[in-house]
Amino acid sequence: MFRRCVYSTLANVLMLTSCALKPPAAEAPAHHSRLIARIHPSGFPQSHDTYNGMGVANDGKIYYVLCSELPDVGARMYSFDPGAGTIDFLGDLTEASGEKGMHAISQGKSHVNFVEAGGKLWFATHIGYYSIIDDMEKPGIPPPGMKPYRGGHILAWDMTSRKFEDHGLGPRGEGIITMNMDPKRMRAYGITWPTGIFFRYDVGKNEWKELGHFFEQGENGKGPTYRTICRSLAIDPEDGSVYFTTGDGTIHRYRYDKDSVESVDGDDLHKDYFGVYDVTSPGHMAYNWRQTFYHPATRMIYGVHGNSGYLFRFDPHAERVEVLARITSEPSQRSGMFDQFSYGYLGFTLGPDHETIYYLTGGPIYREGKRVKGKTDTGKGEAKGEEDLHLVTYHIPSGKYMDHGAIYYENGGHPSYVNSIAVGKDGVVYTVARVPQPDGKVHTELISVKPVL
């Protein structure tokens, strides 16, 4: 499927498209079109960037979190009813965590997607207030009169009673940046930030257990002790195994039957196609996968490598990784560039047909015939420059790739800081993005587009 290539220099590595499996031009005419996004205002003027923090429930509603970067303003959870076109405010995450009136740094984020189990939506909270030290995000130093952040919580939203359940604080006062849940065994798994503790929570036993550090000192380290923390946990529902990666490309497996973690020996994610990285330097995900999901029909884990935008699948039974195609936007493929968001994109999910992958990714912007370039280096997760947002789909059975075009607002502006996705039962794609306001301020809001497949 791929031509053989030999990369002798970093410059050659960056020209990834010369080796990519390119779709036929007839299948991807979308660079001639654009998608117009609808904005669904939630009435939260302090809203800030959301990473993951979305989900579609069996009731057909879109559930999402709008985050806050302020020390004393918590993130808020909402639902959107596509049929009625209405938004419902469900609650403040600081209050849902039982911390109202404590004057501690707020629960400013949810950095994980919702998982539906037992009529409830399960998720976790995270810190949204940071201090920038050495150009890196660190837990925010409390302003006068406020207490330090207490740590992330595992929460559940009961869709029948319309009430939150607080299942307790995560390990050691850290935020929970990564979480997934095994609905069959009612176990939640997570990774903390900034040091990267992998843990589990057994709902039936109300039992928390730390399973170890796998990221040196995580994103709290410096130099040889620094490692970027994996943002996605993949769960095999057959045996309850949980998979995550580390920056050197190692795939780790939590064994449900042994209640312990081991390394996968058969393969890893240290692939030439993904680029060349110093795993001790911040500002990229190195050889971690960016986002994943388990695909029941093929019994495979599908994932995307964030910086290069390569789609791959991992067979947990054969312990084999297969690189499939580069699913960045067509303009990115033609330019040979890595996308502009330093960590890559989290907006990667399986659609309601259980066959189509939906991916929200960036594309270069050109002015007067020249590509607008951004930062060449950064120590944190951020957009390195301006970019167009594109919707890409990939059909798993046929291998068909399609770039549906750039996404714009009606006034000609384009969404930015997009790192979440949910696909409704009717095929409408939802995400959370920055929306410029008439007064010059920027809010983060729910937006939607309807692609033609």
C-alpha positions in Angstrom: 0.0 0.0 0.0 3.0 2.3 0.5 6.0 3.0 -1.7 9.3 2.2 0.0 11.1 5.3 1.3 14.3 5.9 3.0 14.5 9.0 5.2 18.1 10.2 5.7 17.4 13.6 7.2 14.8 15.4 9.3 13.9 17.5 6.3 13.0 14.4 4.3 10.9 13.2 7.2 8.8 16.3 7.1 7.9 15.7 3.5 5.7 12.9 4.6 3.2 13.2 1.8 5.7 11.9 -0.8 5.3 8.5 0.8 1.7 8.6 1.8 -1.2 6.6 0.5 -2.9 9.3 -1.5 -6.6 9.1 -2.3 -7.8 9.4 -5.9 -8.5 13.0 -6.7 -12.1 12.1 -7.7 -12.8 11.1 -4.1 -11.7 14.3 -2.5 -12.9 17.4 -4.4 -13.6 19.2 -1.1 -10.8 21.8 -1.5 -13.2 23.5 -3.9 -15.9 23.7 -1.3 -16.5 25.0 2.2 -18.7 24.0 5.1 -20.7 26.7 7.0 -20.8 26.1 10.7 -23.9 26.9 12.8 -23.1 28.5 16.2 -25.1 27.4 19.3 -24.5 30.0 22.0 -24.5 28.7 25.6 -24.5 32.0 27.4 -21.2 31.4 29.2 -19.0 34.5 28.5 -16.0 33.2 30.5 -15.9 30.0 28.4 -12.5 28.8 27.2 -11.0 26.0 25.1 -12.4 22.5 25.5 -10.3 19.3 24.8 -12.5 16.3 24.3 -15.4 17.0 26.8 -18.1 15.8 24.4 -20.4 12.8 23.8 -23.6 11.6 22.1 -25.9 9.7 24.4 -28.6 7.2 23.6 -31.2 9.9 24.0 -29.8 11.6 20.9 -28.6 14.7 22.8 -25.1 16.1 22.5 -23.5 16.6 25.9 -20.5 18.9 26.2 -18.4 20.9 28.6 -17.3 24.5 28.2 -14.1 25.1 30.2 -12.7 28.1 32.2 -9.2 29.3 32.6 -10.1 31.4 35.7 -9.2 30.3 39.2 -12.6 31.0 40.6 -14.9 30.0 37.7 -15.7 26.4 37.1 -16.4 24.6 33.9 -20.0 24.1 32.9 -21.8 21.1 31.4 -24.6 21.5 28.9 -26.8 19.3 26.6 -28.0 20.2 23.1 -31.2 18.7 21.8 -30.9 18.5 17.9 -34.6 18.0 17.4 -35.7 21.0 19.5 -32.6 23.0 18.8 -32.4 23.9 22.5 -29.5 24.0 25.0 -29.9 23.0 28.6 -27.4 24.1 31.3 -26.8 21.0 33.5 -24.4 22.3 36.1 -21.1 23.8 37.3 -18.4 21.2 37.7 -17.0 22.8 40.8 -20.4 22.5 42.5 -20.9 19.0 41.1 -17.6 18.0 42.8 -18.8 19.2 46.2 -16.4 22.1 46.3 -18.7 25.1 46.2 -17.6 27.6 48.8 -14.2 26.0 49.5 -12.3 28.8 47.8 -10.0 26.3 46.1 -8.9 26.6 42.5 -12.0 25.6 40.5 -12.7 22.4 38.5 -12.1 24.4 35.3 -12.0 21.6 32.7 -13.2 18.2 31.7 -10.4 16.9 29.4 -12.1 13.6 28.7 -15.0 12.3 26.6 -18.3 11.1 28.1 -18.9 7.3 28.5 -22.5 6.1 28.9 -23.0 3.3 31.3 -26.0 2.3 33.4 -28.1 5.3 32.4 -25.3 7.7 33.4 -22.6 9.7 31.6 -19.2 9.2 33.2 -16.4 11.6 33.0 -13.6 13.4 35.0 -12.6 16.9 35.9 -9.3 18.7 35.5 -7.6 22.0 36.4 -8.1 24.9 33.9 -6.0 27.5 35.7 -2.3 27.4 34.9 0.9 29.2 35.7 3.4 29.5 32.7 6.8 28.4 33.9 9.7 28.0 31.4 7.0 28.3 28.6 5.2 25.3 30.0 1.8 25.0 31.7 2.0 24.1 35.4 -0.7 23.9 38.0 -1.8 27.4 38.8 -0.4 29.2 41.8 -3.4 30.2 43.9 -4.2 33.9 44.0 -4.4 35.6 47.4 -7.3 34.2 49.5 -7.6 31.0 47.4 -6.5 27.4 48.2 -4.6 25.1 45.9 -6.4 22.8 43.4 -7.7 19.8 45.3 -7.5 17.3 42.4 -9.7 15.9 39.7 -13.0 14.0 40.4 -14.8 11.2 38.6 -18.3 12.4 38.1 -21.5 10.8 36.7 -24.5 12.6 35.3 -27.7 10.6 35.9 -29.8 11.2 32.8 -33.0 10.1 34.6 -32.8 12.0 37.9 -30.8 14.8 36.2 -28.3 14.9 39.1 -24.6 14.6 39.4 -22.8 11.9 41.4 -19.4 12.6 42.8 -17.3 9.4 43.0 -14.3 11.1 44.7 -11.0 12.7 44.2 -8.3 11.2 42.0 -4.7 10.5 43.2 -2.5 13.0 45.0 -4.3 16.2 44.2 -3.6 16.1 40.5 -6.0 16.7 37.6 -7.4 13.9 35.5 -6.3 14.6 31.9 -7.1 11.1 30.5 -10.0 8.8 31.3 -12.0 6.0 29.7 -14.5 3.5 31.2 -15.3 -0.1 30.7 -19.1 -0.3 31.0 -19.2 -4.1 31.1 -17.0 -4.2 34.2 -17.9 -0.8 35.6 -14.3 0.2 35.9 -12.9 3.7 35.1 -9.3 4.2 34.2 -7.4 7.4 34.1 -4.0 9.3 34.0 -3.3 12.3 36.1 -1.6 15.6 35.3 1.0 16.8 35.6 3.1 13.8 36.8 1.1 11.0 35.0 -0.2 8.4 37.5 -2.2 5.6 35.8 -5.1 4.6 38.1 -8.3 2.6 38.1 -11.6 3.2 39.9 -14.0 0.2 40.5 -17.5 1.6 40.8 -19.1 -1.4 42.5 -16.4 -1.5 45.2 -15.9 2.3 45.4 -12.2 1.4 45.2 -9.4 3.6 43.8 -6.0 2.1 43.0 -2.8 3.7 41.7 -1.0 1.4 39.2 2.2 3.4 38.8 4.1 6.2 37.0 5.0 5.5 33.4 6.0 8.9 32.2 9.1 9.7 34.3 8.0 13.0 36.1 5.5 13.6 33.3 4.8 17.2 32.3 6.1 18.4 35.6 9.6 17.2 34.7 12.4 19.0 33.0 15.0 17.8 30.6 15.6 14.0 31.0 12.7 13.7 33.5 10.1 15.3 31.1 7.6 13.2 29.2 4.4 14.2 27.5 1.4 12.3 28.9 -0.8 10.1 26.7 -4.3 11.6 26.2 -6.2 8.5 25.1 -6.9 5.2 26.8 -8.2 2.4 24.5 -10.2 -0.4 26.1 -10.7 -3.9 24.7 -14.2 -4.9 25.9 -13.5 -8.6 25.3 -11.0 -9.1 28.1 -11.0 -5.7 29.8 -7.5 -4.8 28.8 -6.6 -1.1 28.7 -4.0 0.3 26.4 -2.0 3.6 26.5 1.4 4.8 25.1 4.4 6.6 26.2 6.5 9.1 24.3 9.1 6.6 23.1 6.3 4.7 21.3 5.9 1.9 23.8 2.4 0.5 24.0 1.4 -0.4 27.6 -1.4 -2.8 28.5 -3.3 -3.0 31.8 -4.3 -6.7 32.4 -7.7 -6.9 34.0 -7.0 -10.5 35.0 -3.7 -9.6 36.8 -4.6 -6.0 37.9 -1.2 -4.8 36.7 0.5 -3.1 33.7 2.9 -4.7 31.2 4.5 -3.6 28.0 3.4 -4.9 24.6 6.3 -6.8 23.1 5.0 -7.4 19.6 5.1 -3.8 18.2 5.2 -0.1 19.1 4.5 3.3 17.7 8.1 4.4 17.0 7.5 4.6 13.3 9.6 6.5 10.7 6.5 7.9 9.1 5.5 9.7 12.2 8.7 11.9 12.3 11.7 12.4 14.6 11.2 13.5 18.2 13.2 14.2 21.3 11.0 12.6 23.9 12.5 14.8 26.7 11.4 18.1 25.0 7.9 19.6 25.5 5.6 21.0 22.8 4.7 17.7 21.0 3.2 14.3 21.7 6.4 12.5 20.5 5.4 8.9 19.6 2.3 8.8 21.7 -0.9 8.2 19.9 -3.2 11.3 20.0 -6.7 9.8 20.0 -8.1 6.2 19.7 -11.2 4.2 19.7 -12.0 0.4 19.8 -13.8 -0.9 16.6 -15.9 -3.9 17.5 -16.4 -5.2 13.9 -12.7 -5.6 13.3 -11.6 -6.1 16.9 -9.0 -3.4 16.3 -8.0 -0.2 18.0 -7.9 2.7 15.5 -5.8 5.7 16.3 -4.2 8.8 14.9 -0.7 10.1 15.5 -1.1 13.7 16.4 1.8 15.6 14.8 2.0 13.7 11.5 -1.7 12.9 11.1 -1.2 9.3 10.2 -4.1 6.9 10.7 -3.1 3.5 12.0 -4.7 0.4 13.6 -3.4 -1.7 16.4 -4.4 -5.4 16.6 -4.3 -6.1 20.4 -4.4 -9.9 19.8 -1.6 -10.1 17.2 0.2 -7.2 18.8 0.7 -5.5 15.5 0.5 -1.9 14.3 -0.5 -1.2 10.7 -0.1 2.3 9.3 -3.0 3.0 6.9 -3.0 6.5 5.5 -2.3 10.1 6.2 -5.6 11.7 7.0 -4.6 15.3 7.4 -6.4 17.8 5.1 -5.7 17.9 1.4 -3.9 21.3 1.7 -1.7 19.9 4.4 -0.8 16.8 2.3 0.0 19.0 -0.7 2.2 21.3 1.4 3.9 18.4 3.3 3.5 20.3 6.5 2.7 19.0 10.0 -0.5 20.5 11.2 -0.3 23.7 13.2 -1.6 22.5 16.6 1.5 21.4 18.4 0.0 18.2 19.9 -2.2 17.3 16.9 -5.9 17.0 17.1 -8.3 15.1 19.5 -11.3 15.5 17.2 -11.2 11.9 16.0 -14.1 9.5 16.4 -16.2 6.6 14.9 -19.5 7.7 13.4 -23.0 6.4 14.0 -22.7 3.9 11.1 -19.8 2.2 13.0 -17.8 2.3 9.7 -16.8 5.9 9.1 -14.1 7.8 11.0 -14.6 11.5 11.4 -11.6 13.7 11.9 -11.3 17.5 12.5 -7.9 18.7 11.5 -6.1 21.8 10.2 -5.0 23.2 6.9 -2.5 25.9 5.9 -3.6 29.4 5.1 -2.2 31.2 2.1 -2.0 35.0 1.6 -0.7 36.4 -1.7 0.3 32.9 -2.7 2.5 32.3 0.3 1.7 30.0 3.2 1.3 31.8 6.5 3.8 30.3 8.9 3.6 30.3 12.7 5.9 29.3 15.5 8.6 26.8 14.9 8.8 25.8 18.5 6.6 25.8 21.6 6.7 24.2 25.0 2.9 23.7 25.4 -0.2 22.5 23.6 -1.3 25.4 21.4 -1.8 26.5 17.8 1.5 27.5 16.3 -0.2 29.8 13.8 -3.4 30.4 11.8 -5.0 27.5 10.1 -8.2 26.4 8.3 -10.3 23.8 10.0 -11.2 20.8 7.8 -13.5 17.9 8.2 -12.0 14.6 6.9 -13.7 11.2 6.8 -12.3 7.7 6.3 -14.5 4.7 5.5 -13.0 1.7 7.3 -14.3 -1.1 5.0 -13.4 0.6 1.7 -10.4 2.7 2.8 -12.0 5.7 1.1 -10.7 9.1 2.3 -12.6 12.3 1.8 -11.7 15.9 2.7 -15.1 17.7 2.9 -13.5 21.1 2.9 -12.7 23.9 5.2 -15.2 25.0 7.9 -16.1 28.7 8.1 -18.5 30.8 10.0 -21.1 32.8 8.0 -19.1 36.0 8.4 -16.1 34.4 6.8 -14.1 33.7 10.0 -12.9 30.2 10.8 -13.2 28.1 14.0 -9.9 27.7 16.0 -8.7 25.7 18.9 -10.8 22.7 17.9 -10.0 19.5 19.8 -13.3 17.8 20.4 -15.9 16.0 18.3 -19.3 14.3 18.5 -21.4 13.0 15.6 -25.1 13.0 16.0 -27.4 10.1 14.9 -28.3 12.2 11.8 -24.7 12.7 10.8 -24.3 16.3 12.0 -20.8 16.9 13.3 -20.5 18.9 16.5 -17.4 20.4 18.1 -16.4 23.2 20.5 -14.5 26.1 19.0 -13.4 29.7 19.6 -16.0 32.2 18.3 -15.1 35.9 17.9 -17.7 38.2 19.3 -18.9 41.6 18.0 -17.2 43.4 21.0 -13.8 41.9 20.1 -13.8 39.2 22.8 -13.7 35.5 22.1 -16.1 32.9 23.6 -15.9 29.1 23.2 -19.2 27.8 21.9 -20.8 24.6 20.5 -20.8 24.6 16.7 -22.1 22.1 14.1 -21.7 21.3 10.4 -23.6 18.8 8.2 -21.3 17.0 5.7 -22.4 15.3 2.5 -21.0 11.7 2.6 
